[in-house]
Amino acid sequence: MYDITKRNTFCSIKEWYNSIYEVTENINLILIGNKCDLEDKREVSEEEGLKEAQIYKISYFEISAKDGINVEKSLDDLIDKIIAKKEEKLKNKKEDKFLS
């Protein structure tokens, strides 16, 4: 998550991403631009956020934690990704067991 009103937080995404993948590659990620309620103070465009998310092949949401804008939608997306990964693991486990 970065703050759309502070470009320096946006510029840290690559560093955060690399830090996460130093520890694990088996993780679900989404990119969130917070404070979309402060449009008049915006330093990072929505297009920049979308472009960055495309680089990492992850979903992108602009939210306002203060006003609750897109908070539920972003969490639902992350939960869906977690469930899909879990179901894929179970499916693969069953297939492996069947082939054994």
C-alpha positions in Angstrom: 0.0 0.0 0.0 1.2 3.4 -0.9 -0.1 6.9 -0.3 -1.3 8.6 -3.6 -0.5 12.0 -2.0 3.2 11.1 -1.4 5.2 10.1 -4.4 8.1 8.8 -2.2 5.8 5.9 -1.0 5.0 5.0 -4.6 8.7 5.0 -5.4 9.3 2.3 -2.7 7.1 -0.3 -4.3 9.9 -2.1 -6.1 11.9 -2.3 -2.9 8.9 -3.7 -1.0 8.2 -6.2 -3.7 11.8 -7.4 -3.8 11.9 -7.6 0.1 8.8 -9.8 0.1 10.2 -12.2 -2.6 13.5 -12.5 -0.8 11.5 -14.3 1.9 8.8 -16.1 -0.1 7.5 -16.4 -3.6 4.3 -18.2 -2.5 2.3 -15.1 -1.6 -0.8 -13.3 -2.8 -0.3 -9.6 -3.4 -2.4 -6.7 -4.5 -1.3 -3.1 -4.9 -3.3 -0.4 -3.1 -3.1 3.3 -3.6 -4.6 4.8 -0.4 -6.2 8.2 0.2 -8.2 8.5 -3.0 -10.4 10.8 -1.1 -7.7 13.4 -1.3 -7.8 14.0 -5.0 -6.7 17.6 -4.7 -3.4 16.4 -3.1 -2.7 13.6 -5.5 1.0 13.1 -6.5 0.6 9.7 -8.2 -1.9 9.2 -11.0 -4.2 6.2 -11.2 -2.6 5.3 -14.5 0.8 5.1 -12.8 -0.6 2.8 -10.2 -2.2 0.6 -12.8 1.0 0.5 -14.8 3.0 -0.6 -11.7 0.5 -3.3 -10.9 0.8 -4.6 -14.5 4.6 -4.9 -14.1 4.1 -7.2 -11.1 1.0 -8.9 -12.6 -1.1 -8.0 -9.5 -4.5 -6.4 -9.0 -4.6 -2.6 -8.3 -7.1 -0.7 -6.2 -7.4 2.9 -5.2 -9.0 3.1 -1.8 -9.9 5.5 1.0 -9.4 3.8 4.4 -11.0 7.0 5.9 -14.1 6.9 3.8 -14.2 3.1 3.1 -14.0 3.5 -0.6 -13.0 0.2 -2.3 -11.7 -1.3 1.0 -14.1 -4.2 0.9 -13.6 -4.7 -2.9 -9.8 -4.9 -2.5 -10.0 -7.3 0.4 -12.5 -9.5 -1.5 -10.1 -9.6 -4.4 -7.3 -10.7 -2.1 -9.4 -13.3 -0.4 -10.5 -14.7 -3.8 -6.9 -15.1 -4.8 -6.1 -16.9 -1.5 -9.0 -19.2 -1.9 -8.2 -20.0 -5.6 -4.6 -20.8 -4.6 -5.8 -23.1 -1.8 -8.2 -24.8 -4.1 -5.5 -25.3 -6.7 -3.2 -26.9 -4.1 -6.0 -29.2 -3.0 -6.7 -30.2 -6.6 -3.0 -30.9 -7.3 -2.8 -32.9 -4.1 -5.7 -35.1 -5.1 -4.3 -35.6 -8.6 -0.9 -36.5 -7.1 -2.6 -39.0 -4.8 -4.6 -40.5 -7.6 -1.5 -40.9 -9.8 0.4 -42.6 -7.0 
